[in-house]
Amino acid sequence: MTSENKFWVSEVAQEISRAYSKFTVATGITPSGEIHIGNMREIVTADVAVRALKELGKDVAFFYIADTYDPLRRVYPFLSKEKYEEHVGRPLSEIPCPCDQHPSYAQHYLEPFLKSLKTLDIKVEVFQADHLYKEGKYTRNIIKSLEATQRIREILKEETGKETEPTWSPFNPICNACHRMTHTEVLGFDSKNEQIQYKCGCGDEGLASMAGGGKLTWRVDWPARWEILGVTIEPFGKDHASKGGSYDTGVRFSREIFKYEPPFPIVYEWISLRGAGDMSSSKGNVISIQEMLDVVPPEVLKYAVLKVRPNRRIVFDPCLPLLSLMDEFDDPSSKGRNESAIHFSQITGSSPLGIPFRHMVSLVQTARGNAEEIKRILDGTGYKNLNEKAVFQRAQYAKKWLDRFGPEDLKFEVQEIVPKAVKTLTDLQRKALALLAFHLSQGMTPEVIHGLIYKVKDELNISPQELFEAIYKALLGKEKGPRAGFFLASLDPTFVKKRFEEASTPVGS
């Protein structure tokens, strides 16, 4: 098996298993906006690492941490300025839901994501940062951080080259008056009573509890969390992995402040949206995970992300490239279905349907969505003994994909009467249709029909483009259409023969 074809996670799992004796995989995100398929790379990467380690017989814990205690940084374009201006700087878990249907802003964006995890068959224990802080889970490491403030500042300068402000603290208290954590300054702390003395830019001064009265800054929060949860493996984006980035400082803080060995890093590149750049909730150029799960089977969406090594960029295009990916996943004979794809199916417990997705896109239009007609066509075109439930699920996905992302070239409707487009056919095209009509018979498979089309092409010396154009004009009134062999085999041959005969008759005859 070449390194190119070998499923990358196998190599990663082997490396981890040699370096560690305890296996706790963690991942997380800040629910500050819609959690999109760009964010999904982290959670599915973590999930497949968990599965690969379990395949090696390892006992693995898997945690997802929602950073619900992060502050709202600004009023994002998708938010009402009137409603959220006063909440900038307050924790996401403590400000109102945009739709007023959830307990908080954080829950508004977190709940759809957690629902999508179930659909994706990702089983993970979820922690919410505001709960961890309020329950006192961070308190011990908050004290360590405050006691080592000077050393943390020195490490930050060594790793980033930047000086921190004289008033900088690793802990951001939440003001009791304005409820913001972005304008407060630590004046002192009491380890015994677990309290922080602060003053705020709003003019308030007071005491904040270490248990829920604020949070550690991100660069310190992350390694503190590693020690608290016992994390040994974690995927994260390339921004954290840059020189002097959060991982570099996290490694130092973990070892020197919290006396904990940092986790094995799985660094991933961004997913960008074709024509729109890197996906960003704050910019609004996103496709949500839930939106994609409406049109793509969960196993295929995971495959779209996991077939590419984490250190390679993914440009996501939900149109024709996604159709090709579906073909690659569902069709065992696909050239793109290499050993990596096979191992992906094994490790995730998913399997190809056994019929190209392009055929399903054609099928739902030919059969007009009728389940019995779909079954009849599949039986008649050589696709027997398929999982009926899976087939009809794919048919629904095909219809939704076509409606949402399908290009016009792929959309068609078999015309009940001879289309006006046949008036533009050349004499050679009419002759080709007449010859096809003569040879077509009941029970022809897609492969036999494909061969017949090319036999007619050679016999009449007509170009493939001209011949296919004639077929589609006669049946659809369009110059292009679905793959002809499967398409013609899907239709009643009596109807096709009659239509080709009608279309081959010169106008006015």
C-alpha positions as CSV (number, residue, x, y, z in Angstrom):
1,M,0.0,0.0,0.0
2,T,1.6,3.3,-1.0
3,S,1.7,6.2,1.4
4,E,-0.5,8.2,-0.9
5,N,-3.2,5.5,-0.9
6,K,-2.8,4.5,2.8
7,F,-5.4,6.2,5.0
8,W,-3.4,8.8,6.8
9,V,-5.1,8.2,10.2
10,S,-3.5,4.7,10.4
11,E,-0.1,6.3,10.4
12,V,-1.1,8.8,13.0
13,A,-2.7,6.2,15.3
14,Q,0.4,4.0,15.1
15,E,2.6,7.0,16.0
16,I,0.4,8.0,19.0
17,S,0.2,4.4,20.2
18,R,4.0,4.2,20.4
19,A,4.4,7.5,22.2
20,Y,1.5,7.4,24.7
21,S,0.0,4.9,27.2
22,K,-3.1,7.0,27.9
23,F,-5.5,8.1,25.1
24,T,-7.7,11.1,25.7
25,V,-8.7,12.9,22.5
26,A,-10.1,16.5,22.9
27,T,-11.4,19.1,20.5
28,G,-13.5,22.2,20.8
29,I,-14.7,25.5,19.4
30,T,-16.2,28.8,20.4
31,P,-19.9,28.9,19.4
32,S,-19.8,32.6,18.5
33,G,-21.6,32.0,15.2
34,E,-22.9,29.3,12.9
35,I,-20.8,26.2,13.2
36,H,-20.0,25.3,9.6
37,I,-18.3,22.6,7.6
38,G,-15.0,24.5,7.9
39,N,-15.2,23.9,11.7
40,M,-16.2,20.3,11.1
41,R,-12.7,19.3,10.1
42,E,-11.6,19.4,13.7
43,I,-14.3,17.2,15.1
44,V,-14.3,14.6,12.4
45,T,-10.5,14.5,12.5
46,A,-10.7,13.8,16.2
47,D,-13.4,11.2,15.7
48,V,-11.5,9.2,13.1
49,A,-8.4,9.3,15.4
50,V,-10.5,7.9,18.2
51,R,-11.8,5.1,15.9
52,A,-8.3,4.3,14.6
53,L,-6.9,4.0,18.1
54,K,-9.8,1.8,19.1
55,E,-9.1,-0.3,16.1
56,L,-5.7,-0.9,17.6
57,G,-7.3,-2.1,20.8
58,K,-6.8,1.1,22.8
59,D,-9.1,2.4,25.5
60,V,-9.9,6.0,24.3
61,A,-11.8,8.9,26.0
62,F,-13.2,11.5,23.6
63,F,-14.1,15.0,24.8
64,Y,-15.6,18.1,23.1
65,I,-15.2,21.4,24.9
66,A,-17.6,24.2,23.8
67,D,-15.9,27.5,24.7
68,T,-19.2,29.0,25.9
69,Y,-17.4,31.3,28.4
70,D,-15.5,33.3,25.8
71,P,-16.7,36.9,25.4
72,L,-18.6,38.2,22.5
73,R,-15.8,40.0,20.6
74,R,-17.9,42.4,18.5
75,V,-21.4,42.7,16.9
76,Y,-21.0,40.4,13.9
77,P,-22.7,41.2,10.6
78,F,-25.4,38.6,11.2
79,L,-26.4,40.2,14.6
80,S,-28.6,43.1,15.4
81,K,-26.4,46.0,16.5
82,E,-29.3,47.4,18.6
83,K,-29.7,44.1,20.5
84,Y,-26.1,43.1,21.0
85,E,-24.0,46.3,21.3
86,E,-24.4,46.3,25.1
87,H,-23.4,42.6,25.3
88,V,-20.0,43.0,23.6
89,G,-17.4,41.7,26.1
90,R,-19.8,39.5,28.1
91,P,-19.5,35.7,28.1
92,L,-21.5,34.0,25.3
93,S,-23.3,31.8,27.9
94,E,-24.6,34.9,29.7
95,I,-26.1,36.8,26.8
96,P,-29.5,36.4,25.1
97,C,-30.2,34.0,22.3
98,P,-30.7,35.6,18.8
99,C,-34.0,33.8,18.2
100,D,-35.1,33.9,21.8
101,Q,-35.7,30.1,21.7
102,H,-32.6,29.0,23.6
103,P,-31.3,29.6,27.1
104,S,-28.4,31.7,25.8
105,Y,-26.5,33.0,22.7
106,A,-24.0,30.1,23.1
107,Q,-26.8,27.5,23.1
108,H,-28.3,29.0,20.0
109,Y,-25.3,28.0,18.0
110,L,-24.2,25.0,20.0
111,E,-27.5,23.0,19.9
112,P,-27.7,22.6,16.0
113,F,-24.0,21.5,16.0
114,L,-24.6,18.9,18.7
115,K,-27.6,17.6,16.8
116,S,-25.4,17.3,13.7
117,L,-22.9,15.2,15.7
118,K,-25.6,12.6,16.3
119,T,-26.3,12.5,12.5
120,L,-22.6,12.1,11.8
121,D,-22.5,9.3,14.3
122,I,-19.8,11.0,16.4
123,K,-20.1,9.9,20.0
124,V,-18.3,12.4,22.2
125,E,-18.6,13.6,25.8
126,V,-19.5,17.3,25.7
127,F,-18.2,19.9,28.2
128,Q,-19.2,23.5,28.3
129,A,-16.6,25.9,29.5
130,D,-18.9,28.0,31.6
131,H,-19.9,24.9,33.5
132,L,-16.3,23.9,34.1
133,Y,-15.4,27.3,35.5
134,K,-18.6,27.7,37.6
135,E,-18.0,24.2,39.0
136,G,-14.5,25.1,40.1
137,K,-12.7,22.7,37.8
138,Y,-10.3,25.5,36.8
139,T,-9.7,27.0,40.2
140,R,-6.6,25.1,41.0
141,N,-5.0,26.1,37.7
142,I,-6.2,29.7,38.0
143,I,-4.3,29.9,41.3
144,K,-1.2,28.4,39.7
145,S,-1.5,30.9,36.8
146,L,-1.9,33.9,39.0
147,E,1.0,32.9,41.2
148,A,3.2,32.4,38.1
149,T,2.0,35.6,36.3
150,Q,5.6,37.0,35.9
151,R,6.9,33.7,34.5
152,I,4.0,33.5,32.1
153,R,4.7,37.0,30.9
154,E,8.4,36.0,30.4
155,I,7.4,32.9,28.4
156,L,5.0,35.0,26.2
157,K,7.8,37.4,25.4
158,E,10.3,34.5,24.7
159,E,7.8,32.7,22.4
160,T,6.1,35.7,20.7
161,G,8.7,38.4,21.0
162,K,6.0,40.8,22.4
163,E,5.9,42.5,25.7
164,T,2.6,42.3,27.7
165,E,1.1,45.4,29.3
166,P,2.2,46.1,32.9
167,T,-1.3,45.4,34.1
168,W,-1.7,42.2,32.1
169,S,-3.0,39.1,34.0
170,P,-3.6,35.5,32.9
171,F,-7.1,35.8,34.4
172,N,-9.9,38.0,33.1
173,P,-12.5,38.7,35.9
174,I,-16.1,39.4,35.0
175,C,-17.3,42.8,36.3
176,N,-20.1,42.6,38.8
177,A,-21.6,45.8,37.4
178,C,-21.3,45.7,33.6
179,H,-20.8,42.0,33.4
180,R,-17.9,42.4,30.9
181,M,-14.6,40.6,31.1
182,T,-12.8,42.7,28.5
183,H,-12.3,45.9,30.6
184,T,-11.3,44.5,33.9
185,E,-7.9,44.6,35.6
186,V,-6.7,42.3,38.4
187,L,-5.6,44.2,41.5
188,G,-4.9,41.1,43.6
189,F,-6.0,37.6,44.6
190,D,-6.8,35.5,47.6
191,S,-5.8,31.9,47.1
192,K,-7.4,30.7,50.3
193,N,-10.8,32.3,49.7
194,E,-10.5,31.8,45.9
195,Q,-11.3,35.4,45.1
196,I,-9.9,38.0,42.7
197,Q,-9.8,41.7,43.4
198,Y,-10.5,43.8,40.3
199,K,-11.4,47.1,38.9
200,C,-13.3,47.7,35.7
201,G,-13.2,50.4,33.0
202,C,-16.9,51.1,33.8
203,G,-15.7,52.4,37.3
204,D,-16.7,49.4,39.3
205,E,-14.3,47.7,41.8
206,G,-15.0,44.5,43.7
207,L,-14.3,40.8,44.2
208,A,-14.9,38.0,41.7
209,S,-14.9,34.3,42.5
210,M,-12.4,32.1,40.8
211,A,-15.3,29.6,40.3
212,G,-17.2,31.3,37.6
213,G,-16.2,35.0,38.2
214,G,-14.1,35.1,35.0
215,K,-11.8,33.0,32.9
216,L,-8.2,32.5,31.9
217,T,-7.0,34.1,28.7
218,W,-7.0,31.7,25.8
219,R,-3.3,31.0,25.7
220,V,-3.4,29.9,29.3
221,D,-6.8,28.4,29.3
222,W,-5.9,25.8,26.7
223,P,-3.0,24.2,28.5
224,A,-4.8,24.5,31.8
225,R,-7.6,22.4,30.2
226,W,-5.1,19.8,29.0
227,E,-4.1,19.1,32.6
228,I,-7.7,19.3,34.0
229,L,-9.1,16.8,31.5
230,G,-5.9,14.7,31.0
231,V,-5.8,15.4,27.2
232,T,-3.1,13.5,25.3
233,I,-4.2,14.0,21.7
234,E,-5.8,17.1,20.1
235,P,-6.4,18.3,16.5
236,F,-6.3,22.1,16.0
237,G,-6.0,24.6,13.1
238,K,-2.8,25.8,11.6
239,D,-3.2,29.3,13.2
240,H,-2.5,27.8,16.6
241,A,0.5,25.9,15.2
242,S,2.3,28.9,13.8
243,K,5.7,29.9,15.3
244,G,5.0,31.6,18.6
245,G,1.3,30.6,18.3
246,S,-1.0,29.2,21.0
247,Y,0.4,25.7,20.8
248,D,4.0,26.9,21.3
249,T,3.1,28.9,24.3
250,G,0.7,26.2,25.5
251,V,3.6,23.6,25.5
252,R,5.7,25.9,27.7
253,F,2.8,26.7,30.1
254,S,1.8,23.1,30.3
255,R,5.2,21.9,31.2
256,E,6.4,24.8,33.3
257,I,3.3,26.0,35.0
258,F,0.9,23.0,35.2
259,K,3.6,20.3,35.2
260,Y,1.8,18.3,32.5
261,E,3.1,16.9,29.3
262,P,1.3,18.6,26.3
263,P,-0.8,16.5,23.9
264,F,0.1,15.0,20.6
265,P,-0.9,17.7,18.0
266,I,-2.8,16.9,14.8
267,V,-2.6,20.1,12.8
268,Y,-5.1,20.8,10.1
269,E,-5.4,23.2,7.2
270,W,-8.5,25.3,6.5
271,I,-11.5,24.4,4.4
272,S,-12.4,27.2,2.0
273,L,-15.5,27.7,0.0
274,R,-15.0,27.8,-3.7
275,G,-15.0,31.4,-4.9
276,A,-15.5,32.8,-1.3
277,G,-12.2,32.0,0.5
278,D,-11.8,30.6,4.0
279,M,-15.0,29.9,5.7
280,S,-15.7,32.4,8.5
281,S,-18.8,32.7,10.6
282,S,-18.0,36.4,11.3
283,K,-17.8,37.1,7.6
284,G,-20.9,35.1,6.7
285,N,-19.3,33.0,3.9
286,V,-20.3,29.6,5.3
287,I,-22.3,26.5,4.6
288,S,-23.6,25.1,7.9
289,I,-23.0,21.4,8.7
290,Q,-26.8,21.0,9.1
291,E,-27.4,22.5,5.7
292,M,-25.0,20.1,4.1
293,L,-26.4,17.1,6.0
294,D,-29.8,17.9,4.3
295,V,-28.3,17.2,0.9
296,V,-25.4,14.8,1.5
297,P,-25.3,11.6,3.5
298,P,-23.3,12.0,6.7
299,E,-20.7,9.4,5.8
300,V,-20.0,11.2,2.5
301,L,-19.6,14.5,4.2
302,K,-17.1,13.0,6.6
303,Y,-15.3,11.3,3.7
304,A,-15.1,14.7,1.9
305,V,-13.1,16.0,4.8
306,L,-11.1,12.9,5.9
307,K,-9.9,11.6,2.4
308,V,-7.5,14.6,2.4
309,R,-4.6,14.6,4.9
310,P,-5.1,17.2,7.6
311,N,-2.1,19.3,6.5
312,R,-3.6,19.8,3.0
313,R,-6.1,22.5,2.2
314,I,-9.6,21.6,1.1
315,V,-11.5,23.8,-1.3
316,F,-15.1,22.8,-0.8
317,D,-17.4,23.0,-3.9
318,P,-20.9,21.7,-3.3
319,C,-21.7,21.6,-7.0
320,L,-20.2,19.2,-9.6
321,P,-17.1,18.4,-7.5
322,L,-19.4,17.1,-4.7
323,L,-21.3,15.0,-7.2
324,S,-17.9,13.4,-8.3
325,L,-17.1,12.8,-4.7
326,M,-20.4,11.1,-4.1
327,D,-19.7,8.9,-7.1
328,E,-16.3,8.0,-5.7
329,F,-17.8,7.0,-2.4
330,D,-20.9,5.2,-3.6
331,D,-19.5,3.4,-6.7
332,P,-17.1,0.5,-5.8
333,S,-15.7,0.5,-9.4
334,S,-14.8,4.2,-9.2
335,K,-11.2,5.0,-10.1
336,G,-10.9,7.3,-7.1
337,R,-11.9,4.6,-4.7
338,N,-8.4,3.6,-3.6
339,E,-7.3,1.7,-0.5
340,S,-7.5,4.8,1.6
341,A,-11.3,5.0,0.7
342,I,-11.7,1.3,1.5
343,H,-10.1,1.7,4.9
344,F,-12.2,4.8,5.6
345,S,-15.3,2.7,5.1
346,Q,-14.0,0.0,7.4
347,I,-12.9,2.3,10.2
348,T,-16.1,4.3,10.1
349,G,-18.5,1.4,9.6
350,S,-19.9,3.0,6.4
351,S,-20.1,1.3,3.0
352,P,-20.8,2.3,-0.6
353,L,-24.3,2.1,-1.9
354,G,-23.1,0.3,-5.0
355,I,-24.6,2.7,-7.6
356,P,-23.0,6.0,-8.9
357,F,-24.7,9.1,-7.4
358,R,-24.9,10.5,-11.0
359,H,-27.3,7.6,-11.8
360,M,-29.4,8.5,-8.7
361,V,-29.6,12.2,-9.9
362,S,-30.7,10.9,-13.3
363,L,-33.0,8.4,-11.7
364,V,-35.0,10.7,-9.5
365,Q,-35.8,12.9,-12.5
366,T,-36.6,10.1,-14.8
367,A,-38.9,8.4,-12.3
368,R,-40.2,11.7,-11.0
369,G,-39.4,10.6,-7.5
370,N,-41.7,7.6,-7.6
371,A,-40.3,4.9,-5.4
372,E,-41.8,1.9,-7.3
373,E,-40.5,3.3,-10.6
374,I,-37.1,3.8,-9.1
375,K,-37.0,0.2,-8.0
376,R,-38.2,-1.0,-11.4
377,I,-35.5,1.0,-13.2
378,L,-32.8,-0.3,-11.0
379,D,-33.9,-3.9,-11.4
380,G,-34.0,-3.4,-15.2
381,T,-30.6,-1.8,-15.4
382,G,-28.6,-4.4,-13.5
383,Y,-28.7,-2.9,-10.0
384,K,-30.3,-5.7,-8.1
385,N,-30.1,-6.7,-4.5
386,L,-29.4,-3.2,-3.2
387,N,-30.5,-2.1,0.2
388,E,-33.9,-0.6,-0.6
389,K,-34.0,1.7,2.3
390,A,-30.5,3.1,1.5
391,V,-31.5,3.5,-2.2
392,F,-34.5,5.6,-1.4
393,Q,-32.5,7.7,1.1
394,R,-30.0,8.3,-1.6
395,A,-32.8,9.3,-3.9
396,Q,-34.0,11.9,-1.4
397,Y,-30.4,13.3,-1.1
398,A,-30.1,13.3,-4.9
399,K,-33.3,15.4,-5.2
400,K,-32.2,17.8,-2.5
401,W,-28.7,18.2,-3.9
402,L,-30.1,18.8,-7.4
403,D,-32.6,21.5,-6.1
404,R,-30.0,23.2,-3.9
405,F,-26.7,22.9,-5.8
406,G,-27.3,21.1,-9.1
407,P,-26.3,23.0,-12.3
408,E,-28.9,23.5,-14.9
409,D,-27.1,21.2,-17.3
410,L,-27.9,18.3,-15.0
411,K,-31.6,19.1,-14.6
412,F,-34.0,17.6,-17.1
413,E,-37.5,16.4,-17.7
414,V,-38.5,13.8,-20.2
415,Q,-40.9,15.5,-22.7
416,E,-44.3,13.9,-23.2
417,I,-44.5,15.2,-26.8
418,V,-41.8,15.6,-29.4
419,P,-39.8,18.8,-28.4
420,K,-39.5,21.7,-30.7
421,A,-35.7,21.3,-30.5
422,V,-35.8,18.4,-33.0
423,K,-36.5,21.0,-35.7
424,T,-32.8,21.9,-35.5
425,L,-31.5,18.3,-36.1
426,T,-29.4,17.7,-39.1
427,D,-30.1,15.0,-41.6
428,L,-27.2,13.0,-40.2
429,Q,-28.6,13.3,-36.7
430,R,-32.0,12.2,-37.9
431,K,-30.5,9.2,-39.6
432,A,-28.6,8.3,-36.4
433,L,-31.8,8.4,-34.4
434,A,-33.6,6.2,-36.9
435,L,-30.8,3.7,-36.7
436,L,-30.9,3.7,-32.9
437,A,-34.6,3.1,-33.0
438,F,-34.2,0.2,-35.3
439,H,-31.7,-1.6,-33.1
440,L,-33.2,-0.8,-29.6
441,S,-35.0,-3.7,-28.0
442,Q,-36.4,-4.8,-24.7
443,G,-34.0,-5.8,-21.9
444,M,-30.9,-3.9,-23.2
445,T,-28.5,-3.1,-20.4
446,P,-26.9,0.3,-20.0
447,E,-23.6,-1.2,-21.3
448,V,-25.2,-2.7,-24.4
449,I,-27.0,0.6,-25.2
450,H,-23.7,2.4,-24.7
451,G,-22.1,0.0,-27.2
452,L,-24.9,0.5,-29.6
453,I,-24.6,4.3,-29.5
454,Y,-20.9,4.0,-30.5
455,K,-21.6,1.4,-33.1
456,V,-24.1,3.9,-34.7
457,K,-21.4,6.6,-34.4
458,D,-18.9,4.5,-36.3
459,E,-21.3,3.3,-38.9
460,L,-22.5,6.8,-39.8
461,N,-19.2,8.6,-39.1
462,I,-21.1,11.1,-36.9
463,S,-19.3,12.8,-34.0
464,P,-20.2,11.7,-30.5
465,Q,-21.2,15.3,-29.7
466,E,-23.7,15.4,-32.6
467,L,-25.1,12.0,-31.7
468,F,-25.6,12.7,-28.0
469,E,-27.1,16.1,-28.8
470,A,-29.7,14.4,-31.1
471,I,-30.6,11.9,-28.3
472,Y,-31.1,14.6,-25.7
473,K,-33.0,17.0,-28.1
474,A,-35.4,14.2,-29.0
475,L,-36.1,13.2,-25.4
476,L,-35.5,16.3,-23.3
477,G,-35.5,19.2,-25.7
478,K,-32.0,20.1,-24.5
479,E,-28.5,19.7,-26.0
480,K,-27.1,17.9,-22.9
481,G,-28.4,15.3,-20.5
482,P,-27.5,12.4,-18.2
483,R,-25.2,9.5,-19.1
484,A,-26.9,8.1,-22.1
485,G,-26.5,4.4,-21.6
486,F,-28.1,4.4,-18.1
487,F,-30.7,7.0,-19.1
488,L,-32.0,5.2,-22.1
489,A,-32.1,1.9,-20.2
490,S,-34.1,3.6,-17.5
491,L,-36.9,4.5,-20.0
492,D,-39.5,2.3,-21.6
493,P,-37.8,1.1,-24.8
494,T,-41.1,1.2,-26.7
495,F,-41.4,4.9,-25.8
496,V,-37.8,5.6,-26.8
497,K,-38.1,3.8,-30.2
498,K,-41.3,5.7,-31.0
499,R,-39.8,9.0,-30.0
500,F,-36.6,8.4,-32.0
501,E,-38.7,7.4,-35.0
502,E,-40.8,10.6,-34.7
503,A,-37.7,12.8,-34.2
504,S,-36.0,11.2,-37.2
505,T,-38.9,12.2,-39.6
506,P,-38.0,15.4,-41.4
507,V,-40.1,18.4,-40.6
508,G,-43.1,18.6,-42.9
509,S,-43.0,15.0,-43.9
